[in-house]
Each structure stands twice: as C-alpha cells, then as structure tokens.
C-alpha cells in the first residue's frame, strides 16, 4: 500500500509563528449537532454563556439548516433569543443557502459562516448541490452579508481528504479558496472534516494559501479522528494560521461523514498553545470547569484530556 507524501513548505513560505491565536468555539453547533439526543434550548444557552465567561469571543452558536436533517439545531432562533447581546462577542450562525442566511440575520447573528466542500461528491451528499453551486451561493450570501453589516466567513471543507473520493489535490483546494476569496470574506478556513490530515499536509496547504491569497486571514478546523488534531493545529499556527476552531470537551463531528469523530477539545488546544507561549485570551480553569459541567449535561464522559487530568501547574502550585 502506498501513502501520499506531502511536501514541506518551501523556505520562502515559512514565517515566524504568531504570538496570539484566536479560538473560534464550535461546540454549541458542530459539537452538539452529532449528539444522539437534543440538548434543551435553555441548557444550550447556559453552555454558550459559560464559554463566554471563560473568555471565548467568537462562538459558532447554531446552524440555520433543514431541521429534518439536523434536528439538534431546530431551535436556532430560540437559542439566539436567549443570548445576551454583547458588543465584543461574535455569534456565528452556519448557513448553507440564502434562506438560511436570511434566518440567521433575522435571528441576530452578527457573523455567518458557510461551507464549500472541496469534493464535489461530498458537497452533494452534505448540501444537495455540487461545489460550483455552493460557490455561487456563497458569493451571493457574502454580498448580502456585507450589505447587511454582518461579517461573512467561509470554510473549504474536506480540504485534507474526502470519505468518498479519497485524496483531494492541494491545487483544487487552493483554486476553491481563490474563488471564494472573491466574496471578500473576513477569513477563509480549511477544514479536515474527516480527520485524515497530517502536519506536513497542513504546512503545505496553509503555505500555498498564504502565497495565493496574501493578506487574507486563514483559519483551520481539525477533527481528531486519527489522533492528529492537536499536531495539525500546531502546524497550522507555525504555517501562519491566525485562528483555530475547537469544540469544548472535544465533542462533535460531521453527521454526513462516515466515522468522523469529534473536534479537537478547546481546553486541550488552549493548554498546548498557552504552554508554548502563544496567547489565546481564554481562562483555562474556567474552560475545564465548563467541560466537567458538559459531562453532566450530556450524561456521559467527553473526549477532552484536560477535563480528566486537569491543567499544569495546578492553580495552587502557581501561587506557591
């Protein structure tokens, strides 16, 4: 069996690592959408409020999609209605079409995200249309978002591999990123939707994207399906990504991708970054406490290692 090797970034693409990284919390949407049960709306609101208290300022709080396909997100409007509006917090709603965008704006989202899948097969499975149709929909939505004063951002999903088509050429990923950049997004994210990526691949994609899209903010979204999520996150920061998605407790995954286990845990990511001298602005102890609360709310253990092991040094040791 042969494995595809991904080239290391060319020397002129290597950059000094950012000293700060923005965390985009996706647990309330990407985390909860794969849960077998539906979390009550009031509990979702408490979950989000706890995350904000821990210092997170960009949160993907829900999605405006067909409730028959994703019943866990059927209360999108009610969740937004229950949240306190804050000038320094971005409430992100995931949308896949213009109808979803209109719902998100009416509900009070001040940022919207959309996904365009690098694989045409996966895009049809996930969104019911081809990749070209989703790009056209994104460009229309981005224009409407700018006109409405709502911040738009877009994700190139399955950028590191597709469960149906296999390897996705880096050239295709970059070409799609260039196409969606025409909508003037706040940032472009690259998602490892099924958790197949490795650090060298991350370095190659982010390096190529920086070369093709100078000045565009880049974000990454990793799943921990094959236990490479945190390594990929560190590689992304090394390569120049300025923000990373993560899910409190490591819950979630894509319900339309076979065997796509959870996202990287927010607390594990924050621990790694902060111990490496990279600031996140997140209170780790509060975040761990939220993870333990989440275990009770879900009625089961969660994947996070920090929820199990705690931070280091312990707060008492830090004060000594």
C-alpha positions in Angstrom: 0.0 0.0 0.0 1.3 3.4 -0.9 0.9 6.6 1.1 0.8 10.0 -0.4 3.6 12.2 0.9 3.0 15.9 1.2 5.9 18.3 0.6 7.2 20.5 3.3 6.5 24.2 2.7 9.1 26.0 0.6 11.6 28.1 2.6 10.2 31.4 1.4 6.8 30.4 2.7 7.9 29.8 6.3 7.0 32.6 8.7 7.5 33.5 12.3 4.8 31.9 14.5 2.0 34.2 15.7 2.2 35.1 19.4 -1.6 35.2 19.7 -4.2 32.8 18.2 -7.9 33.4 18.2 -10.0 30.4 19.2 -13.4 30.0 17.5 -15.5 27.8 19.7 -17.7 25.5 17.7 -19.1 23.2 20.4 -22.6 24.6 20.5 -23.0 23.9 16.8 -20.5 21.4 15.4 -20.2 19.7 18.8 -23.9 19.3 19.6 -25.1 18.5 16.0 -23.9 14.9 16.2 -25.3 14.1 19.7 -27.9 11.4 19.6 -30.3 13.5 21.8 -31.3 17.1 21.6 -30.0 19.4 24.3 -32.7 21.7 25.7 -32.5 25.2 24.5 -32.0 26.6 28.0 -29.1 24.3 28.5 -27.5 25.3 25.2 -27.8 29.0 26.2 -26.1 28.2 29.6 -23.4 26.3 27.7 -22.7 29.3 25.5 -22.7 31.7 28.4 -20.2 29.6 30.3 -17.9 29.6 27.3 -18.1 33.4 27.1 -17.4 33.7 30.8 -14.2 31.6 30.1 -13.0 34.3 27.7 -14.2 33.0 24.3 -15.3 35.8 22.0 -16.2 34.0 18.7 -18.7 31.2 19.1 -20.5 29.2 16.4 -23.8 29.0 18.3 -26.1 27.2 15.9 -26.9 26.4 12.2 -29.8 27.5 10.1 -30.3 24.3 8.1 -33.1 21.9 7.4 -34.3 20.8 10.9 -35.3 17.4 9.4 -31.7 16.7 8.6 -30.2 18.2 11.7 -32.9 18.2 14.4 -30.3 19.1 17.1 -30.3 22.6 15.6 -34.0 23.1 15.1 -34.2 25.7 17.9 -31.7 28.1 16.2 -33.9 31.2 16.6 -34.7 30.4 20.2 -31.0 30.0 21.1 -30.2 33.4 19.7 -33.2 35.0 21.5 -31.9 33.6 24.8 -28.4 35.0 24.5 -27.4 38.4 25.8 -26.1 40.7 23.1 -22.5 41.9 23.8 -20.5 44.3 21.7 -17.3 42.2 22.0 -18.8 38.8 21.2 -19.4 37.4 17.7 -22.4 35.0 17.5 -21.7 32.9 14.4 -24.5 31.0 12.5 -23.7 28.4 9.9 -25.7 28.8 6.7 -25.7 26.8 3.5 -28.1 28.8 1.3 -29.8 32.2 1.1 -32.8 31.0 3.1 -30.5 30.1 6.0 -28.7 33.4 5.7 -32.0 35.4 5.9 -32.9 33.4 9.0 -29.5 34.0 10.6 -29.7 37.7 10.1 -33.3 37.9 11.4 -32.3 35.9 14.5 -29.5 38.3 15.4 -26.2 36.6 14.2 -23.5 39.2 13.7 -21.3 36.8 11.8 -22.2 34.0 9.4 -20.2 31.1 8.2 -20.7 29.0 5.1 -19.0 25.8 3.9 -18.0 24.9 0.4 -16.7 21.3 0.1 -13.6 20.7 -1.9 -15.0 17.3 -3.0 -18.0 17.5 -5.4 -19.3 14.2 -4.2 -19.2 15.2 -0.5 -20.7 18.6 -1.3 -23.7 16.9 -3.0 -24.1 14.5 0.0 -23.8 17.3 2.5 -25.6 20.2 0.8 -27.6 18.6 -2.1 -25.8 20.5 -4.8 -22.4 20.5 -6.5 -19.4 22.5 -5.4 -19.8 25.1 -8.2 -23.4 25.7 -7.0 -22.2 26.2 -3.4 -19.5 28.7 -4.6 -22.2 30.7 -6.4 -24.4 30.6 -3.3 -21.5 31.8 -1.1 -20.7 34.7 -3.4 -24.4 35.8 -3.3 -24.6 35.4 0.5 -21.3 37.2 1.1 -22.5 40.2 -0.9 -25.8 40.2 1.1 -23.9 39.9 4.4 -21.7 42.9 3.6 -24.8 44.9 2.7 -26.5 43.9 6.0 -23.5 44.7 8.1 -23.0 41.1 9.0 -19.5 39.6 8.9 -19.1 36.7 6.5 -16.5 33.9 6.6 -16.2 30.7 4.6 -14.7 27.3 5.1 -13.3 25.0 2.4 -14.4 21.6 3.9 -12.8 18.2 3.3 -9.7 20.1 2.3 -7.4 17.3 3.6 -9.3 14.3 2.2 -12.8 13.1 1.2 -14.6 9.9 2.5 -16.0 9.3 -0.9 -13.3 10.5 -3.4 -10.2 9.9 -1.3 -7.2 12.3 -1.7 -8.1 15.9 -2.6 -5.4 17.6 -4.7 -3.9 20.7 -3.0 -4.3 22.5 -6.3 -8.1 22.1 -6.1 -8.2 23.3 -2.5 -6.3 26.4 -3.4 -8.3 27.1 -6.5 -11.6 26.9 -4.5 -10.1 29.2 -1.8 -9.2 31.7 -4.6 -12.8 31.5 -5.9 -14.4 32.1 -2.5 -12.0 34.9 -1.7 -13.8 36.9 -4.4 -16.6 37.4 -1.8 -14.2 39.4 0.4 -14.6 37.1 3.5 -13.4 38.1 6.9 -11.3 34.9 6.7 -11.1 31.6 4.9 -10.9 28.3 6.9 -9.6 24.9 5.8 -11.4 22.0 7.4 -10.2 18.5 7.9 -13.8 17.3 8.1 -13.0 13.6 8.5 -9.7 13.8 10.4 -7.2 12.4 7.9 -4.7 15.3 7.7 -1.1 15.3 9.0 1.2 18.2 9.9 3.2 18.2 6.7 0.0 18.4 4.7 -1.3 21.3 6.9 2.0 23.2 6.3 1.7 22.7 2.5 -1.9 23.8 2.3 -1.5 26.9 4.6 1.8 27.8 2.9 0.2 27.6 -0.6 -2.8 29.6 0.6 -0.7 32.3 2.0 1.2 32.5 -1.3 -2.0 32.6 -3.4 -4.0 34.9 -1.0 -1.6 37.4 0.5 -3.2 39.4 3.3 -6.2 37.0 3.8 -6.8 35.8 7.3 -6.5 32.0 7.4 -8.2 29.6 9.9 -8.2 25.9 10.4 -10.7 23.4 11.6 -9.5 19.9 12.7 -11.1 16.7 13.8 -9.2 14.2 15.9 -10.4 11.1 14.2 -6.9 9.7 13.8 -5.4 11.5 16.8 -3.5 14.1 14.7 -5.7 17.1 15.6 -3.5 18.9 18.0 -0.4 18.3 16.0 -2.2 19.7 13.0 -3.3 22.7 15.0 0.3 23.5 16.0 1.5 23.0 12.4 -1.2 25.5 11.2 0.0 28.1 13.7 3.6 27.6 12.6 2.5 28.0 8.9 0.6 31.3 9.6 -3.0 30.5 10.5 -4.3 33.2 12.8 -7.3 31.4 14.3 -8.4 27.8 15.0 -11.7 26.1 15.6 -12.2 23.9 18.6 -15.0 22.3 20.5 -15.4 22.3 24.3 -14.8 18.8 25.6 -13.9 17.6 22.1 -17.5 16.7 21.3 -18.9 16.6 17.8 -18.2 15.6 14.3 -19.9 15.7 10.9 -23.1 13.6 10.7 -22.7 13.3 7.0 -19.1 11.9 7.1 -18.6 8.2 8.0 -16.6 7.7 11.2 -15.9 11.5 11.7 -15.3 11.6 15.4 -15.0 14.8 17.5 -13.3 18.1 17.1 -10.1 18.9 18.9 -11.0 19.8 22.5 -10.8 23.5 23.2 -9.2 23.1 26.6 -6.6 20.7 25.3 -5.8 23.2 22.5 -5.6 26.2 24.9 -3.3 24.3 27.2 -0.9 23.4 24.4 -0.9 26.9 23.0 -0.5 28.8 26.3 2.3 26.4 27.5 4.0 27.2 24.2 3.9 30.9 24.8 1.0 31.6 22.4 -1.8 33.7 24.0 -5.4 32.8 23.5 -7.2 35.1 26.0 -9.1 32.1 27.4 -9.2 31.2 31.1 -8.2 27.5 31.1 -9.5 26.7 34.6 -13.0 28.1 33.8 -12.9 26.2 30.5 -12.1 22.9 32.3 -15.0 23.6 34.6 -17.3 24.0 31.7 -16.1 20.7 30.3 -17.0 19.0 33.6 -20.4 20.7 33.6 -20.8 19.5 30.0 -20.2 15.9 31.0 -23.1 16.2 33.4 -25.3 17.9 30.9 -24.7 15.1 28.3 -24.7 12.3 30.9 -21.5 10.8 29.6 -17.7 11.2 29.6 -16.3 13.5 26.9 -13.0 13.1 24.9 -11.1 16.0 26.5 -7.9 15.0 28.2 -7.7 18.2 30.3 -11.1 17.5 31.8 -9.7 14.2 33.0 -6.2 15.3 34.0 -6.5 19.0 34.9 -4.0 21.7 34.0 -0.4 22.1 35.0 0.9 23.7 37.1 -2.2 23.5 39.3 -3.5 26.9 40.5 -2.2 26.2 44.0 1.2 25.4 42.6 1.2 28.5 40.5 0.5 30.6 43.6 3.2 28.9 45.7 
